[in-house]
């Protein structure tokens, strides 16, 4: 234990909490309301949030730093911040069980629940009954879903071109750096299949963002099972291609019949 004089010395306390966050509990009580000291402390040990002044438990920056270090710190955040979507997402990404401390509204947010289950599949028990049975929230499907929720740290791919070809759908995608990736996938390919293919191109096993041409936001992870052609509007293109093919076939048949008619006349 440090002498009382050192526990009241702000520079000493700052140096101590930068090395060991819980040291703030041994410092003079006034430092539990000192924003700079507390911010340094929670970055080392998020759960010391339980001990600090109420106004700092309601400080968004302090709480965000705390839950990034320990999702469990969400338990000690002010009620309004337990309903802050960004804070709760950061908390469950660190510790899926932190879902239990979120507001009722966010416990029912499917993307928040997905992130929690990605961290801990047992976190699903904290979600409302009405969404626990959704297939894309089951642990086996969550593990197979590579599409990132907004706010995740993940590489971004933009699908710049999509075309129906013989034998499948050609996909051309680019990274933010301009690197091009292209492949032909079966017409039955899902959006998740594209994301998994792009993940391998990136050489990772993590999550990816997919941006689709003409859309303002990245693909939602709950679109993973949708057919790529459905999501991109290629179904219409495919129908047009079939109509064109049928038209050419009919035209060829008519031309052949005309030639035979002319030959018979002669």
Secondary structure as GFF3:
##gff-version 3
##sequence-region A 1 266
A	DSSP	alpha_helix	4	7	.	.	.	ID=ss1
A	DSSP	alpha_helix	10	19	.	.	.	ID=ss2
A	DSSP	three_ten_helix	21	26	.	.	.	ID=ss3
A	DSSP	three_ten_helix	29	33	.	.	.	ID=ss4
A	DSSP	alpha_helix	35	44	.	.	.	ID=ss5
A	DSSP	three_ten_helix	46	51	.	.	.	ID=ss6
A	DSSP	alpha_helix	54	57	.	.	.	ID=ss7
A	DSSP	alpha_helix	60	69	.	.	.	ID=ss8
A	DSSP	three_ten_helix	71	76	.	.	.	ID=ss9
A	DSSP	three_ten_helix	79	83	.	.	.	ID=ss10
A	DSSP	alpha_helix	85	94	.	.	.	ID=ss11
A	DSSP	three_ten_helix	96	101	.	.	.	ID=ss12
A	DSSP	alpha_helix	104	107	.	.	.	ID=ss13
A	DSSP	alpha_helix	110	119	.	.	.	ID=ss14
A	DSSP	three_ten_helix	121	126	.	.	.	ID=ss15
A	DSSP	alpha_helix	129	132	.	.	.	ID=ss16
A	DSSP	three_ten_helix	135	137	.	.	.	ID=ss17
A	DSSP	alpha_helix	139	143	.	.	.	ID=ss18
A	DSSP	beta_strand	155	165	.	.	.	ID=ss19
A	DSSP	beta_strand	168	175	.	.	.	ID=ss20
A	DSSP	beta_strand	180	185	.	.	.	ID=ss21
A	DSSP	alpha_helix	191	202	.	.	.	ID=ss22
A	DSSP	beta_strand	208	212	.	.	.	ID=ss23
A	DSSP	three_ten_helix	221	223	.	.	.	ID=ss24
A	DSSP	alpha_helix	228	232	.	.	.	ID=ss25
A	DSSP	alpha_helix	234	265	.	.	.	ID=ss26
###
